[in-house]
Amino acid sequence: MINPETLVFVLIGASILLALVVVIRPSITASREGKVIAFLALFIVPVVTAGVGASEHIERSEQTQFCLSCHIMEPYGKSLYVDDPAHIPAAHFQNHRIPADQACYTCHTDYAMFGTMRAKLEGLHHVYVYWFGTPMSPIRLYHPYNNRECLHCHAGARSFESATHMAMMNDLKTNKLSCTTSGCHDTIHSVDKLGEAKFWKPLE
Amino acid sequence: MLNKLRISGVLLVFGFVVEALSLCWNTALSFMSFVVIGGLFFGSGILLFLYSLVASKDSTLES
């Protein structure tokens, strides 16, 4: 089966050839068929090809590699390999409790109605601040981490339905009690302590 | 009108090239390059083509 990425490149190549036909022989527009070809080559096909390219880029923006491509994210990528089960992101990442190739996006998106779009728009803002502004130091979330992102996966899971969790479920669901800042699961990326940490080295 | 078509085509070809190059890497910078540079080429090429449609007085070849 042909790789979807290859298909995108084939589409781009075909689009270039079609546009070059009009560039080299614009006189074809003298005929009706030529006008149709020009309309396809210089309007319809570019719109479609740009849309396909944008879609491919947006898909790729969900990947861990994309997030970690900015230098400022390097410690956060490193924190995924900390050898300590108490480190929440590391424990999730290393045990594939979240997709390893979409680790950042899985936890740092909002599962509400416009969640994925909002996450992507915030990502654009991150890029803007990184290149043209002053990133905050240390980096902090724009809003407190919503328990919904944890409960999205954990709610209903047998291992989660302990007496402790069930006793505080209402408070968890309403965010009165935070999963990550109430003393229970507070060790998140902890990039300031990476110097003292041990790291897991995957075999492959 | 023929010149406008040529220029429009050239701009779009540049846009396609930028798109292809931007897809060779998976970084925030390549994404922004596609959006900003590619978007400029695509936008200007398409707009110029559309303008050439409404600006030409005659739909046949210019003499």
Interface residues (C-beta under 8 A of the other chain):
Chain A: E5 V8 F9 I12 S15 I16 A19 L20 V22 V23 P26 S27 T29 A30 K35 A38 A41 L42 F43 P46 V47 T49 A50 G53 A54 E56 H57 R60 S61 Q63 Q65 F66 S69 C70 G123 H126 V127 Y130 W131
Chain B: M1 L2 L5 R6 S8 G9 V10 L12 V13 G15 F16 V17 E19 A20 S22 L23 N26 T27 A28 L29 S30 F31 M32 F34 V35 G38 G39 F42 G45 I46 F49 L50 S59 T60 L61
